[in-house]
């Protein structure tokens, strides 16, 4: 009975979200957007203007309805779990702006599940943060995003990222790569 109720609730929620039509494949699909979100959204090259989350991530995040679940064990500060995309994103601005560069590469394009109104994407990624103070931080990670179809296309509603520190030479050949999907 409980399983039937949960299934019915999920189907009802999905049907209310599917009033909009979003790309199932191509450049505006969740799979490509996830790759772009990491490779363009979170990238910072030396000399670029300050990273302002709301300006750089509007393509990927619904900044009108910022509710969701956003978790990243690598998040700066005391909090790793956020219920608001705008608060979560603003939390990263100091780290980004204290970096000369933040570079990424994709290691695995694991899985994409796309429905009419919701989608889930996962992939592996690496990153290299070159801080203004000279510190270099290399990491390997996994990312899973939950997407909702909106009038503006697919937008991130849930995020689960997990990263761990590695030696820079371990990821050097992967930086700039877009994994096996592209």
C-alpha positions in Angstrom: 0.0 0.0 0.0 2.8 2.4 1.0 4.7 1.6 -2.3 1.6 2.2 -4.4 0.9 5.5 -2.7 4.5 6.6 -3.3 4.4 5.5 -6.9 1.1 7.4 -7.4 2.5 10.5 -5.8 5.6 10.4 -8.0 3.5 10.0 -11.1 1.3 12.9 -10.2 4.3 15.1 -9.4 5.8 14.1 -12.8 2.7 14.9 -14.7 2.3 18.3 -13.2 5.9 19.1 -14.2 5.5 17.8 -17.7 3.3 20.7 -18.8 6.5 22.2 -20.3 8.4 20.6 -23.2 12.2 20.2 -22.8 14.9 18.8 -25.0 15.5 15.0 -24.7 18.7 15.2 -26.7 21.1 17.7 -28.2 22.7 20.9 -26.8 19.7 21.7 -24.4 19.3 18.2 -23.0 20.2 17.3 -19.4 23.3 15.3 -20.4 24.9 18.1 -22.4 23.8 20.7 -19.9 25.5 18.8 -17.0 28.8 18.6 -18.9 28.5 22.4 -19.8 27.6 23.2 -16.2 31.0 21.8 -15.0 33.1 22.7 -18.1 31.8 26.2 -18.6 29.8 27.2 -15.5 32.4 26.3 -12.8 35.4 27.1 -15.0 37.4 30.2 -14.2 40.4 31.3 -16.3 43.0 33.7 -15.3 42.0 37.3 -15.9 38.3 36.6 -16.0 35.9 39.0 -14.1 34.7 38.0 -10.7 32.6 34.9 -10.5 29.0 35.9 -9.6 26.8 32.8 -9.3 23.6 34.4 -10.5 25.2 35.7 -13.6 27.3 32.7 -14.6 24.8 29.9 -13.6 21.4 31.3 -14.8 21.4 28.9 -17.7 21.5 25.9 -15.4 19.6 27.0 -12.3 16.1 28.4 -11.7 16.8 31.7 -10.0 13.1 32.5 -9.7 12.3 29.3 -7.7 15.5 28.5 -5.9 14.1 25.7 -3.7 15.8 22.3 -3.9 18.4 20.1 -2.3 22.1 21.0 -3.0 24.8 18.9 -1.3 28.6 19.1 -1.9 31.1 17.7 0.5 33.7 20.1 -1.0 31.6 23.2 -0.4 33.6 25.9 1.3 32.6 27.0 4.9 30.7 25.1 7.6 27.7 24.0 5.5 27.6 21.3 2.9 23.8 21.0 2.5 21.7 23.8 1.2 17.9 24.1 0.5 18.3 27.2 -1.8 20.3 27.3 -5.1 21.0 31.0 -4.7 22.5 30.6 -1.2 24.4 27.5 -2.3 25.8 29.3 -5.3 26.8 32.5 -3.5 28.7 30.3 -1.0 31.1 29.4 -3.8 31.9 33.0 -4.9 34.7 33.6 -2.4 36.5 30.4 -3.3 36.2 31.1 -7.0 37.3 34.7 -6.7 40.3 33.7 -4.6 41.5 31.5 -7.5 43.7 32.5 -10.4 42.0 29.6 -12.3 39.6 26.7 -11.7 39.9 24.1 -14.4 37.9 20.9 -14.9 37.8 17.7 -17.0 35.1 15.0 -17.3 36.1 11.4 -16.6 32.9 9.4 -17.0 29.6 10.1 -18.6 27.8 7.5 -16.4 24.1 7.7 -16.8 21.2 9.8 -18.0 17.5 9.2 -17.2 15.2 11.6 -19.0 11.4 11.8 -18.6 9.0 14.4 -19.8 9.3 16.6 -16.7 12.2 15.4 -14.7 15.7 14.0 -15.5 18.7 12.7 -13.6 22.3 12.8 -14.9 25.6 11.6 -13.4 29.2 12.0 -14.4 32.7 11.9 -13.1 34.9 15.0 -13.1 38.3 16.3 -11.9 39.3 19.8 -11.1 42.4 21.9 -10.4 42.2 25.1 -8.3 45.1 27.5 -8.6 44.6 29.9 -5.8 45.9 33.5 -5.8 48.0 32.7 -2.7 49.9 30.0 -4.7 48.2 26.9 -3.2 47.1 24.3 -5.8 44.2 22.0 -5.0 43.5 19.0 -7.2 40.4 16.8 -6.8 38.5 14.0 -8.3 34.7 13.8 -8.0 31.3 12.5 -8.9 28.2 14.6 -9.7 24.6 13.8 -9.9 22.0 16.4 -10.9 18.2 16.2 -10.7 16.6 18.4 -13.4 13.1 19.9 -13.7 11.6 20.9 -17.0 10.5 24.6 -16.8 9.3 27.2 -19.2 13.0 28.2 -19.6 14.2 24.6 -20.3 15.9 22.1 -17.9 17.0 23.6 -14.6 18.9 22.0 -11.7 16.6 21.2 -8.8 18.8 18.7 -6.9 22.6 18.3 -6.7 24.8 15.7 -5.1 28.5 16.2 -5.5 31.3 14.3 -3.8 35.0 15.1 -4.3 38.3 14.1 -2.8 41.8 15.5 -2.9 44.3 13.9 -5.3 47.8 14.8 -6.5 47.8 17.3 -9.5 49.7 14.8 -11.7 46.9 12.2 -11.3 44.5 14.4 -13.2 46.7 16.4 -15.5 45.8 14.5 -18.6 42.1 14.8 -17.9 41.9 18.5 -17.5 40.0 20.1 -20.4 38.6 16.7 -21.6 34.8 16.2 -21.9 34.7 12.5 -21.0 33.3 9.7 -23.2 29.9 11.3 -24.0 31.1 14.2 -26.2 
